Amino acid sequence: MNGMKLSSSPGREHASHERMIGSLCARTGAPEAEVRALFSSEFARLALGATIRSYLTLLAGANVLGLLSRARRSFRADMGRRRVDTAVERQLPESGQTVQAVGARPSE
């Protein structure tokens, strides 16, 4: 192809980005501004060395979905640890014992 980059028209690419951003928002429940920023950043990163842009929207979308999923799992894990901490704090005053760290045995 004589070193030319293959790409769709800017209007089609923009419409494709908007559909992907909307889909990611619907699928993850993440705020549009956050998804838009992540998608723009990831698309730009992937586009740097791309000679064929056909799948960049799909790749960027998949990467953003992975980022959002990992962030959500991390958030849920943190919330689970906080619930355990709160439950321990609620139980201990009744027994008069204290805990020095999560998972530590109560002191006597």
C-alpha positions in Angstrom: 0.0 0.0 0.0 3.0 2.3 -0.4 3.3 3.0 3.3 -0.1 4.7 3.4 -2.2 4.4 6.6 -5.6 2.9 6.1 -8.3 4.6 8.1 -12.0 5.3 7.9 -13.3 8.8 7.5 -13.1 11.0 10.6 -16.9 11.1 10.8 -17.3 7.4 10.8 -14.5 7.0 13.3 -16.1 9.5 15.6 -19.5 7.8 15.4 -17.8 4.5 16.2 -16.1 6.0 19.2 -19.4 7.4 20.5 -21.1 4.1 20.1 -18.3 2.3 22.0 -18.3 4.9 24.8 -22.0 4.6 25.1 -21.8 0.8 25.2 -19.0 0.8 27.8 -21.1 3.2 30.0 -24.2 1.0 29.7 -22.2 -2.2 30.4 -20.2 -0.9 33.4 -22.3 1.8 34.9 -19.2 4.1 34.9 -19.7 7.8 34.4 -19.5 8.9 30.8 -16.8 11.5 31.5 -14.6 8.8 33.0 -15.2 6.3 30.2 -14.6 9.0 27.6 -11.3 10.0 29.2 -10.1 6.4 29.5 -11.2 5.6 25.9 -9.5 8.7 24.4 -6.3 8.0 26.2 -6.3 4.3 25.2 -7.2 5.0 21.6 -4.4 7.6 21.3 -1.9 5.1 22.8 -2.9 2.4 20.4 -3.1 4.7 17.4 0.6 5.8 17.8 2.1 2.9 15.9 -0.9 1.6 14.0 -0.8 1.3 10.3 -4.2 -0.3 10.0 -6.8 1.4 12.2 -9.7 -0.9 11.5 -9.8 -2.5 14.9 -8.5 0.3 17.1 -11.9 1.2 18.4 -12.5 -2.5 19.4 -9.1 -2.9 21.0 -9.4 0.4 22.9 -12.9 -0.5 24.0 -11.7 -4.0 25.2 -8.8 -2.4 27.1 -11.1 0.2 28.8 -13.5 -2.5 29.7 -10.7 -4.4 31.4 -9.5 -1.3 33.2 -13.0 -0.6 34.5 -13.6 -4.2 35.5 -10.3 -4.4 37.4 -11.1 -1.1 39.2 -14.6 -2.3 40.1 -13.2 -5.6 41.5 -10.6 -3.7 43.5 -13.3 -1.4 44.8 -15.5 -4.3 45.8 -12.6 -6.0 47.6 -11.8 -2.8 49.5 -15.5 -2.5 50.5 -15.5 -6.2 51.7 -12.4 -5.5 53.8 -14.1 -2.4 55.3 -17.2 -4.4 56.1 -15.0 -7.0 58.0 -13.2 -4.2 59.8 -16.5 -2.6 60.8 -18.0 -6.0 62.0 -14.9 -6.6 64.1 -15.1 -3.2 65.6 -18.7 -3.7 66.5 -18.1 -7.1 68.1 -15.1 -6.1 70.2 -16.6 -3.5 72.5 -19.0 -6.2 73.9 -16.1 -8.4 74.8 -13.8 -5.6 75.9 -11.1 -6.8 73.5 -9.3 -4.8 70.9 -7.8 -5.8 67.6 -4.4 -4.4 66.6 -4.7 -5.3 62.8 -7.2 -6.9 60.5 -6.7 -10.6 60.9 -4.8 -10.3 64.2 -6.0 -12.1 67.2 -7.7 -10.0 69.9 -5.5 -8.9 72.8 -6.5 -9.9 76.3 
